[in-house]
Each structure stands twice: as C-alpha cells, then as structure tokens.
Amino acid sequence: MSDVKDVNVKSHEEEYDDYVYYLKRRIRQLELQVRTLEADKERLERELSRLRMEMSRLRQPPAFAGTLIELLDEDRAIVQNYNGPRFVVRIAPWIERENLRPGSRVALDQRTMAVIELLPSQKDPSVLGFEVIERPTVTYKDIGGLKKQLVELREAVELPLKHPELFEKVGIEPPRGVLLYGPPGCGKTLMAKALAHEVNATFIRVIGSELVRKYIGEGARLVSELFELAREKAPSIVFIDEIDAIGAKRLDETTGGEREVNRTLMQLLAELDGFDPMGEVKIIAATNRPDILDPALLRPGRFDRLIEVPLPDFRGRLEILKVHTRKMNLKKVDLKVIAEMTEGASGADLKAIVTEAGMFAIRSRREYVTQEDFLKGVEKVLGSEEKLAQQMAAHEVMYG
C-alpha cells in the first residue's frame, strides 16, 4: 500500500512541475507578443507622424517662383517675382548662403515673400536633349592621319586644362576657342571626342541648326543655357558642329528669320567674350564652309586658332585603314594598294570601304576578308574615277 501511495504522490508532483513549466513558457510567449506589439505601435506612430507631416506640407499654400537680384547681407536679399516689382526680403535660416548667387531661381513665401527654398536652374528641354557624354570612349589611337592637327588642338585645349602653370609662367593666355574646318567626314568630331577623353572632360555636342528657333529670343536663351550646362559639368568641352548654320555673314538686308539667327549669333559672341581662357570650359566648333562665316567669329579673342582638317594623303589613308582593320581577320590584303587607289577619299569613305569589304566576306560565308573584297568595297563606295576627280576638284575650289 505504501508503494502505491508514493507513486501517486510522485505523479502529482510531476503534474505540478509540468504545469509550472507550461505557465513559464506561456509567460515568455506573451512577453514576446507584447514586445512585438510595442514595436508595431512605434512603427505605426512613425508612419502616422510622417503622413501628418506630408499632409501638412500639402496643405501649405503654393510658393512664388522668383529670381534673386542681389544679396544685401547675411539675412536679406533683393528678389523679383517674374517681371513684377522688386522686394527686399528675408532669407530663411536653413538656406545655405554660399549657394545663393545673383540670378538664382528661388521660391518665395506667398505671405512674406521671404526666400524659403533654392530652386534648380531652369533649362530648356532642348538643352537637356543635347548629346552629353560624361567621358567619350574615343582615344587618339582611333584617329589616323591627323598628327599635325592633333598637336595644334592639344596645345590649344589640353595644355590649358592639364598644365595652366605653363601659360602663367610665359605670361600669355591660351586660345579661347578652336575652329576646325575642312571637308565632311575627315575626323573633326572624332578629334574633339578623343580630346575630351584624354582630359577626362564632359563632351557636349550640339548642331548649329538646333540653336535656331522660331520665336524672338529663344535661340539666344538656348545658347546661354548651353554654356550654363557646360559650367555645371566642368571640366567640359562644348562642340558646336556646323556652326555656319548660325555663324554666317550678316547682311544689310535681312528678313525676320535672319534677324533671329543674328540674335543667336550675337549671344554666342557674348558668351565667347565672357569666357575665362584658363577656365575649365573649352569650346570647339566645326564647319565645312569657312568662307561664309562672319568675321566677328574669327577675330582674335574668340576663335583664336583655326585648324584645317583636309582630306587625308596617302600616308593618312593608310593609317586610317590600319585603324579600321586592326580587329579584322585579313588574308593576303595589301592596304597600301587600297590607299593608293582611294585618292580623294575622306576618312568616312575609308571606313565605309572597310565595312563593305567585311560585308562582302560575310556574303560569301567566309570568316576572313580578302583583297578582292576590298576592291569591291572601293568600287561600291567611291564608284568611278570620274567621281573621285570631281570630289578633288570641289575640295580645291572650296579650301584652296
């Protein structure tokens, strides 16, 4: 009987221990749930606070967009709301004073006209749509037959950016701008891109005709915003291709459209005059018709250095062919023969010949290019000898 009683007592003790263990585990679970709920409560309170702040901002009245005319002192400035009257107003304490400059776009409080925010500078969508390359991939190795021209271009643009102390020691200013002129397809744009790559500068390319606009003052404003963009992305190189579209000689009798083009030209001249030759923004222009450019563009102090980019000679054509065929699988190809028979061809023509030769090889289901493919390419791109003779005659008449 005593043994049975001990067993029953022990069973009750085990049940008691199990119940205590269950309660402790349940308490831990409840404590964990409490901590989770408290964390959710804090997260929801933060979200509620954020939404209330967002709602408060949305309920605020809209601010005026204005222009900062002049900084008076640390706390005051003269501003103008569009073309309306000018006001002397306070500057909000949270605005960084070093970023405020005359001409900056600012937000003005509707009630007090105080400066409450610095707005980004306004740019025409056309300016933002220009070709902007942070660093072109073209290098000097991709250019053939233009060693002399590259030396002159590097002296005018690369040296002032990399070694400005040389000009300070000698006591001269570098050229403000460089004009590249010559037949189309001879490497003017390629040279400018390679130069931007070498100096690690942003390359901004714009066609002259893109700066011509229908309404009065629009073209001049585009030119101003173009150079503002160049200053923001400095060091940068502004390349204006086909500058004769806005830089042609001004005539006494002009139509309304020509007067607007002249206004664009005058804004470009003003930007060139305001350039710092030792600054980090350089301008290069290119044209196929230097004979029709306005003398005001070519005078010293604007485009100081004029560099002719002519049709390549035999050695230049050979170098260009080597550049474009360095990755090709050639079999028994004599590039000297191709260079001799392509007199009068431009760099673009030679690139087209190389491409056509490769296409003839692909058409024949071959993995290599032969001399015959190049001969067919020359015939397809350049045609007869009469066509080459006409190209040479046109070049002699235009460029001397």
Stockholm file with secondary structure:
# STOCKHOLM 1.0

chainA/1-400         MSDVKDVNVKSHEEEYDDYVYYLKRRIRQLELQVRTLEADKERLERELSRLRMEMSRLRQPPAFAGTLIELLDEDRAIVQNYNGPRFVVRIAPWIERENLRPGSRVALDQRTMAVIELLPSQKDPSVLGFEVIERPTVTYKDIGGLKKQLVELREAVELPLKHPELFEKVGIEPPRGVLLYGPPGCGKTLMAKALAHEVNATFIRVIGSELVRKYIGEGARLVSELFELAREKAPSIVFIDEIDAIGAKRLDETTGGEREVNRTLMQLLAELDGFDPMGEVKIIAATNRPDILDPALLRPGRFDRLIEVPLPDFRGRLEILKVHTRKMNLKKVDLKVIAEMTEGASGADLKAIVTEAGMFAIRSRREYVTQEDFLKGVEKVLGSEEKLAQQMAAHEVMYG
#=GR chainA/1-400 SS CHHHHHHHHHHHHHHHHHHHHHHHHHHHHHHHHHHHHHHHHHHHHHHHHHHHHHHHHHHSCCCEEEEEEEECSSSEEEEECTTSCEEEEEBCTTSCGGGCCTTCEEEECTTTCCEEEECCCCCCHHHHTSEEESSCCCCGGGCCSCHHHHHHHIIIIIHHHHCHHHHHHHTCCCCSEEEEESSTTSSHHHHHHHHHHHTTCEEEEEEGGGGCCSSTTHHHHHHHHHHHHHHHTCSEEEEEESTHHHHBCCCSSCCHHHHHHHHHHHHHHHHHHTCCTTSSEEEEEEESCGGGBCHHHHSTTSEEEEEECCCCCHHHHHHHHHHHHTTSCBSSCCHHHHHHTTTTCCHHHHHHHHHHHHHHHHHTTCSSBCHHHHHHHHHHHHCSHHHHHHHHHHHHHHHC
#=GC SS_cons         CHHHHHHHHHHHHHHHHHHHHHHHHHHHHHHHHHHHHHHHHHHHHHHHHHHHHHHHHHHSCCCEEEEEEEECSSSEEEEECTTSCEEEEEBCTTSCGGGCCTTCEEEECTTTCCEEEECCCCCCHHHHTSEEESSCCCCGGGCCSCHHHHHHHIIIIIHHHHCHHHHHHHTCCCCSEEEEESSTTSSHHHHHHHHHHHTTCEEEEEEGGGGCCSSTTHHHHHHHHHHHHHHHTCSEEEEEESTHHHHBCCCSSCCHHHHHHHHHHHHHHHHHHTCCTTSSEEEEEEESCGGGBCHHHHSTTSEEEEEECCCCCHHHHHHHHHHHHTTSCBSSCCHHHHHHTTTTCCHHHHHHHHHHHHHHHHHTTCSSBCHHHHHHHHHHHHCSHHHHHHHHHHHHHHHC
//
